[in-house]
Amino acid sequence: MSEPTCEIMTAPTIDFTIDEITLRTIVATYEDYFSVTAGAIALDDFIIVIDTLIYPRQAKKFREHAEAKFGLPVKYLFITHFHGDHHYGSAIFKDVEIFSSDATIERMKRKMKEGWKQEDFDRWKEEDPEFAEYIDEIEIILPSAGFEIERTISNNDLQVEFYHSGGHCAGESYAYFPNEKVLFAGDDLATRQWPYISEPCGDPEGWLRAFEHMLSLDVNLVVPGHGAIVEPEHIKEQLDHLRELKHAVLRAISEGKGSDDIEIPEFYEPAADWQIPRAREFLYNYYSKVR
Ligand SMILES: [Zn+2]
């Protein structure tokens, strides 16, 4: 066998892993894109899918895996928030009810006016030509049903609860499966990483409330929007950091300092180097207004 070439060794992949985390829940993780996740919960008669990964090709594979494993059809697709890495695979779910928070639908409508144009996808294909055929399959599909604050889907003795948080971004939501004590936290949680806290439409106070609510639930396993599956103690760690961060921001504001002077408390490393500079600016502006 010849030596593998560099090209082969670094070949881009849409491959992802699937973990069976409880009897009724599975989680897909696409490591090559900030370990973004998607999930599936099997109730007695149908499956609820949570987010789609990035490419319809990935969504198709995940859906087929879930339907074959559980021997059930998918009936619902829940979109945690409007960022593409969580719903670009929606084209595979046109035959099921796609739902999200009302605020997510609102954000998606706005984004459809401003972006998600063919030229945006063409630019993406130019940047990542190896993924062009997968990018071509992406369709933006607006959820057909929304909920304002919460929604519950029941099936016999099983139920899944969905809650709006609005933390990481407007519309951000999470799902809770009490029967197996699993929480799907959406992008309010990027495990063992610095939080993605710079989206201008995000709401840090809503984020704190969401973490407090998540910690009030009876949970064994937490599936983040990005990263590894963790125990709920990690939410407490992230909550403590957000609180410290808030106080550091308030201190800088009250002392008349600028956003560059915020003393960022020690925490995990960010996954991208833009995160902390953007967070400084965002949090400074946010807490200057809501204080
Ligand atoms: Zn994300």
Residues whose N, C-alpha, C, O or C-beta is under 5 A from the ligand:
A	BS01	ZN	H83 D85 D187 G225
